[in-house]
């Protein structure tokens, strides 16, 4: 997977691999679009992944999960799903509290 994502090969989007995010490590992360790509093997459980995914989404990430088997047998299909999400997905960053607009309003008052 990294061979296809590194060096901005996918539509110019920069991905990082094995990126620490809080107490987790994301397999592949595109900060620009706040997309986290997770490649799951047999050791993953629905319960553990659900808690992890909920926390990551709370941090503004869209989590895309694929099985190892899908990556090995259908890499082009997996890359197309990631590509579509990167092209159509606005960043999920929460609004900044007290940002520029708030300071502008305070100055005008």
PyMOL commands that place a pseudoatom at each C-alpha (Angstrom):
pseudoatom trace, name=CA, resn=UNK, resi=1, chain=A, elem=C, hetatm=0, pos=[0.000, 0.000, 0.000]
pseudoatom trace, name=CA, resn=UNK, resi=2, chain=A, elem=C, hetatm=0, pos=[2.755, 2.431, 0.947]
pseudoatom trace, name=CA, resn=UNK, resi=3, chain=A, elem=C, hetatm=0, pos=[4.339, 1.970, -2.478]
pseudoatom trace, name=CA, resn=UNK, resi=4, chain=A, elem=C, hetatm=0, pos=[1.168, 3.492, -3.983]
pseudoatom trace, name=CA, resn=UNK, resi=5, chain=A, elem=C, hetatm=0, pos=[0.553, 6.285, -1.453]
pseudoatom trace, name=CA, resn=UNK, resi=6, chain=A, elem=C, hetatm=0, pos=[4.017, 7.682, -0.761]
pseudoatom trace, name=CA, resn=UNK, resi=7, chain=A, elem=C, hetatm=0, pos=[5.470, 10.655, -2.578]
pseudoatom trace, name=CA, resn=UNK, resi=8, chain=A, elem=C, hetatm=0, pos=[2.042, 12.217, -3.291]
pseudoatom trace, name=CA, resn=UNK, resi=9, chain=A, elem=C, hetatm=0, pos=[1.366, 9.582, -5.971]
pseudoatom trace, name=CA, resn=UNK, resi=10, chain=A, elem=C, hetatm=0, pos=[-2.370, 9.523, -5.308]
pseudoatom trace, name=CA, resn=UNK, resi=11, chain=A, elem=C, hetatm=0, pos=[-3.732, 12.732, -6.866]
pseudoatom trace, name=CA, resn=UNK, resi=12, chain=A, elem=C, hetatm=0, pos=[-1.026, 14.766, -5.136]
pseudoatom trace, name=CA, resn=UNK, resi=13, chain=A, elem=C, hetatm=0, pos=[-2.244, 14.014, -1.600]
pseudoatom trace, name=CA, resn=UNK, resi=14, chain=A, elem=C, hetatm=0, pos=[0.436, 13.536, 1.032]
pseudoatom trace, name=CA, resn=UNK, resi=15, chain=A, elem=C, hetatm=0, pos=[0.112, 10.447, 3.190]
pseudoatom trace, name=CA, resn=UNK, resi=16, chain=A, elem=C, hetatm=0, pos=[2.168, 9.475, 6.212]
pseudoatom trace, name=CA, resn=UNK, resi=17, chain=A, elem=C, hetatm=0, pos=[2.500, 5.912, 7.416]
pseudoatom trace, name=CA, resn=UNK, resi=18, chain=A, elem=C, hetatm=0, pos=[2.480, 4.573, 10.948]
pseudoatom trace, name=CA, resn=UNK, resi=19, chain=A, elem=C, hetatm=0, pos=[1.501, 7.987, 12.236]
pseudoatom trace, name=CA, resn=UNK, resi=20, chain=A, elem=C, hetatm=0, pos=[0.834, 8.453, 15.978]
pseudoatom trace, name=CA, resn=UNK, resi=21, chain=A, elem=C, hetatm=0, pos=[-2.564, 10.038, 16.645]
pseudoatom trace, name=CA, resn=UNK, resi=22, chain=A, elem=C, hetatm=0, pos=[-3.288, 10.282, 20.341]
pseudoatom trace, name=CA, resn=UNK, resi=23, chain=A, elem=C, hetatm=0, pos=[-2.827, 6.852, 21.858]
pseudoatom trace, name=CA, resn=UNK, resi=24, chain=A, elem=C, hetatm=0, pos=[-3.246, 5.141, 18.485]
pseudoatom trace, name=CA, resn=UNK, resi=25, chain=A, elem=C, hetatm=0, pos=[-1.032, 4.649, 15.453]
pseudoatom trace, name=CA, resn=UNK, resi=26, chain=A, elem=C, hetatm=0, pos=[-2.727, 5.091, 12.093]
pseudoatom trace, name=CA, resn=UNK, resi=27, chain=A, elem=C, hetatm=0, pos=[-1.584, 2.944, 9.185]
pseudoatom trace, name=CA, resn=UNK, resi=28, chain=A, elem=C, hetatm=0, pos=[-1.797, 5.724, 6.570]
pseudoatom trace, name=CA, resn=UNK, resi=29, chain=A, elem=C, hetatm=0, pos=[-2.910, 9.302, 7.254]
pseudoatom trace, name=CA, resn=UNK, resi=30, chain=A, elem=C, hetatm=0, pos=[-3.697, 12.215, 4.946]
pseudoatom trace, name=CA, resn=UNK, resi=31, chain=A, elem=C, hetatm=0, pos=[-3.873, 15.249, 7.236]
pseudoatom trace, name=CA, resn=UNK, resi=32, chain=A, elem=C, hetatm=0, pos=[-4.964, 17.563, 4.425]
pseudoatom trace, name=CA, resn=UNK, resi=33, chain=A, elem=C, hetatm=0, pos=[-8.245, 15.661, 4.053]
pseudoatom trace, name=CA, resn=UNK, resi=34, chain=A, elem=C, hetatm=0, pos=[-8.286, 14.186, 7.577]
pseudoatom trace, name=CA, resn=UNK, resi=35, chain=A, elem=C, hetatm=0, pos=[-8.504, 10.666, 6.159]
pseudoatom trace, name=CA, resn=UNK, resi=36, chain=A, elem=C, hetatm=0, pos=[-7.076, 7.675, 7.975]
pseudoatom trace, name=CA, resn=UNK, resi=37, chain=A, elem=C, hetatm=0, pos=[-6.634, 4.429, 6.038]
pseudoatom trace, name=CA, resn=UNK, resi=38, chain=A, elem=C, hetatm=0, pos=[-6.532, 1.309, 8.192]
pseudoatom trace, name=CA, resn=UNK, resi=39, chain=A, elem=C, hetatm=0, pos=[-5.465, -2.081, 6.874]
pseudoatom trace, name=CA, resn=UNK, resi=40, chain=A, elem=C, hetatm=0, pos=[-6.869, -4.829, 9.079]
pseudoatom trace, name=CA, resn=UNK, resi=41, chain=A, elem=C, hetatm=0, pos=[-5.696, -8.368, 9.565]
pseudoatom trace, name=CA, resn=UNK, resi=42, chain=A, elem=C, hetatm=0, pos=[-7.280, -11.189, 11.524]
pseudoatom trace, name=CA, resn=UNK, resi=43, chain=A, elem=C, hetatm=0, pos=[-6.199, -9.765, 14.891]
pseudoatom trace, name=CA, resn=UNK, resi=44, chain=A, elem=C, hetatm=0, pos=[-8.721, -6.907, 14.709]
pseudoatom trace, name=CA, resn=UNK, resi=45, chain=A, elem=C, hetatm=0, pos=[-11.979, -7.157, 16.616]
pseudoatom trace, name=CA, resn=UNK, resi=46, chain=A, elem=C, hetatm=0, pos=[-15.171, -5.236, 15.984]
pseudoatom trace, name=CA, resn=UNK, resi=47, chain=A, elem=C, hetatm=0, pos=[-15.350, -3.981, 19.583]
pseudoatom trace, name=CA, resn=UNK, resi=48, chain=A, elem=C, hetatm=0, pos=[-11.761, -2.716, 19.742]
pseudoatom trace, name=CA, resn=UNK, resi=49, chain=A, elem=C, hetatm=0, pos=[-11.977, -1.146, 16.274]
pseudoatom trace, name=CA, resn=UNK, resi=50, chain=A, elem=C, hetatm=0, pos=[-15.306, 0.531, 17.057]
pseudoatom trace, name=CA, resn=UNK, resi=51, chain=A, elem=C, hetatm=0, pos=[-13.886, 2.334, 20.117]
pseudoatom trace, name=CA, resn=UNK, resi=52, chain=A, elem=C, hetatm=0, pos=[-10.770, 3.334, 18.206]
pseudoatom trace, name=CA, resn=UNK, resi=53, chain=A, elem=C, hetatm=0, pos=[-12.779, 4.554, 15.219]
pseudoatom trace, name=CA, resn=UNK, resi=54, chain=A, elem=C, hetatm=0, pos=[-15.170, 6.535, 17.406]
pseudoatom trace, name=CA, resn=UNK, resi=55, chain=A, elem=C, hetatm=0, pos=[-12.257, 8.297, 19.113]
pseudoatom trace, name=CA, resn=UNK, resi=56, chain=A, elem=C, hetatm=0, pos=[-10.503, 9.063, 15.786]
pseudoatom trace, name=CA, resn=UNK, resi=57, chain=A, elem=C, hetatm=0, pos=[-13.715, 10.422, 14.263]
pseudoatom trace, name=CA, resn=UNK, resi=58, chain=A, elem=C, hetatm=0, pos=[-14.080, 12.608, 17.345]
pseudoatom trace, name=CA, resn=UNK, resi=59, chain=A, elem=C, hetatm=0, pos=[-10.676, 14.045, 16.434]
pseudoatom trace, name=CA, resn=UNK, resi=60, chain=A, elem=C, hetatm=0, pos=[-11.973, 14.934, 12.954]
pseudoatom trace, name=CA, resn=UNK, resi=61, chain=A, elem=C, hetatm=0, pos=[-10.775, 11.924, 10.933]
pseudoatom trace, name=CA, resn=UNK, resi=62, chain=A, elem=C, hetatm=0, pos=[-12.696, 9.877, 8.382]
pseudoatom trace, name=CA, resn=UNK, resi=63, chain=A, elem=C, hetatm=0, pos=[-11.591, 6.270, 8.860]
pseudoatom trace, name=CA, resn=UNK, resi=64, chain=A, elem=C, hetatm=0, pos=[-11.435, 3.978, 5.819]
pseudoatom trace, name=CA, resn=UNK, resi=65, chain=A, elem=C, hetatm=0, pos=[-10.953, 0.286, 6.672]
pseudoatom trace, name=CA, resn=UNK, resi=66, chain=A, elem=C, hetatm=0, pos=[-9.784, -2.450, 4.340]
pseudoatom trace, name=CA, resn=UNK, resi=67, chain=A, elem=C, hetatm=0, pos=[-8.917, -6.098, 4.949]
pseudoatom trace, name=CA, resn=UNK, resi=68, chain=A, elem=C, hetatm=0, pos=[-5.388, -7.273, 4.141]
pseudoatom trace, name=CA, resn=UNK, resi=69, chain=A, elem=C, hetatm=0, pos=[-6.911, -9.636, 1.602]
pseudoatom trace, name=CA, resn=UNK, resi=70, chain=A, elem=C, hetatm=0, pos=[-8.563, -6.740, -0.279]
pseudoatom trace, name=CA, resn=UNK, resi=71, chain=A, elem=C, hetatm=0, pos=[-5.275, -4.856, -0.452]
pseudoatom trace, name=CA, resn=UNK, resi=72, chain=A, elem=C, hetatm=0, pos=[-3.385, -7.909, -1.685]
pseudoatom trace, name=CA, resn=UNK, resi=73, chain=A, elem=C, hetatm=0, pos=[-5.974, -9.037, -4.244]
pseudoatom trace, name=CA, resn=UNK, resi=74, chain=A, elem=C, hetatm=0, pos=[-7.558, -5.755, -5.370]
pseudoatom trace, name=CA, resn=UNK, resi=75, chain=A, elem=C, hetatm=0, pos=[-5.106, -2.911, -4.786]
pseudoatom trace, name=CA, resn=UNK, resi=76, chain=A, elem=C, hetatm=0, pos=[-6.509, -0.841, -7.660]
pseudoatom trace, name=CA, resn=UNK, resi=77, chain=A, elem=C, hetatm=0, pos=[-10.030, -1.063, -6.230]
pseudoatom trace, name=CA, resn=UNK, resi=78, chain=A, elem=C, hetatm=0, pos=[-8.797, -0.065, -2.773]
pseudoatom trace, name=CA, resn=UNK, resi=79, chain=A, elem=C, hetatm=0, pos=[-6.824, 2.865, -4.206]
pseudoatom trace, name=CA, resn=UNK, resi=80, chain=A, elem=C, hetatm=0, pos=[-9.878, 4.018, -6.141]
pseudoatom trace, name=CA, resn=UNK, resi=81, chain=A, elem=C, hetatm=0, pos=[-11.979, 4.106, -2.954]
pseudoatom trace, name=CA, resn=UNK, resi=82, chain=A, elem=C, hetatm=0, pos=[-9.269, 6.127, -1.188]
pseudoatom trace, name=CA, resn=UNK, resi=83, chain=A, elem=C, hetatm=0, pos=[-8.916, 8.439, -4.204]
pseudoatom trace, name=CA, resn=UNK, resi=84, chain=A, elem=C, hetatm=0, pos=[-12.665, 9.125, -4.357]
pseudoatom trace, name=CA, resn=UNK, resi=85, chain=A, elem=C, hetatm=0, pos=[-12.763, 9.956, -0.654]
pseudoatom trace, name=CA, resn=UNK, resi=86, chain=A, elem=C, hetatm=0, pos=[-9.777, 12.286, -0.958]
pseudoatom trace, name=CA, resn=UNK, resi=87, chain=A, elem=C, hetatm=0, pos=[-11.294, 14.120, -3.920]
pseudoatom trace, name=CA, resn=UNK, resi=88, chain=A, elem=C, hetatm=0, pos=[-14.795, 14.463, -2.504]
pseudoatom trace, name=CA, resn=UNK, resi=89, chain=A, elem=C, hetatm=0, pos=[-14.226, 14.638, 1.229]
pseudoatom trace, name=CA, resn=UNK, resi=90, chain=A, elem=C, hetatm=0, pos=[-13.926, 18.080, 2.814]
pseudoatom trace, name=CA, resn=UNK, resi=91, chain=A, elem=C, hetatm=0, pos=[-11.635, 18.128, 5.828]
pseudoatom trace, name=CA, resn=UNK, resi=92, chain=A, elem=C, hetatm=0, pos=[-13.533, 17.338, 9.023]
pseudoatom trace, name=CA, resn=UNK, resi=93, chain=A, elem=C, hetatm=0, pos=[-11.693, 19.848, 11.150]
pseudoatom trace, name=CA, resn=UNK, resi=94, chain=A, elem=C, hetatm=0, pos=[-13.916, 21.322, 13.821]
pseudoatom trace, name=CA, resn=UNK, resi=95, chain=A, elem=C, hetatm=0, pos=[-14.430, 25.100, 13.759]
pseudoatom trace, name=CA, resn=UNK, resi=96, chain=A, elem=C, hetatm=0, pos=[-11.869, 27.085, 15.703]
pseudoatom trace, name=CA, resn=UNK, resi=97, chain=A, elem=C, hetatm=0, pos=[-13.384, 28.550, 18.847]
pseudoatom trace, name=CA, resn=UNK, resi=98, chain=A, elem=C, hetatm=0, pos=[-12.519, 32.191, 19.245]
pseudoatom trace, name=CA, resn=UNK, resi=99, chain=A, elem=C, hetatm=0, pos=[-10.857, 32.342, 15.839]
pseudoatom trace, name=CA, resn=UNK, resi=100, chain=A, elem=C, hetatm=0, pos=[-10.552, 35.331, 13.489]
pseudoatom trace, name=CA, resn=UNK, resi=101, chain=A, elem=C, hetatm=0, pos=[-14.261, 35.993, 13.225]
pseudoatom trace, name=CA, resn=UNK, resi=102, chain=A, elem=C, hetatm=0, pos=[-14.661, 36.135, 16.994]
pseudoatom trace, name=CA, resn=UNK, resi=103, chain=A, elem=C, hetatm=0, pos=[-11.754, 38.537, 17.434]
pseudoatom trace, name=CA, resn=UNK, resi=104, chain=A, elem=C, hetatm=0, pos=[-13.088, 40.739, 14.603]
pseudoatom trace, name=CA, resn=UNK, resi=105, chain=A, elem=C, hetatm=0, pos=[-16.487, 40.944, 16.287]
pseudoatom trace, name=CA, resn=UNK, resi=106, chain=A, elem=C, hetatm=0, pos=[-14.888, 41.867, 19.606]
pseudoatom trace, name=CA, resn=UNK, resi=107, chain=A, elem=C, hetatm=0, pos=[-12.833, 44.642, 18.010]
pseudoatom trace, name=CA, resn=UNK, resi=108, chain=A, elem=C, hetatm=0, pos=[-15.890, 46.101, 16.284]
pseudoatom trace, name=CA, resn=UNK, resi=109, chain=A, elem=C, hetatm=0, pos=[-17.946, 46.154, 19.510]
for i in range(1, 109): cmd.bond("trace and resi %d" % i, "trace and resi %d" % (i + 1))
show_as sticks, trace
zoom trace
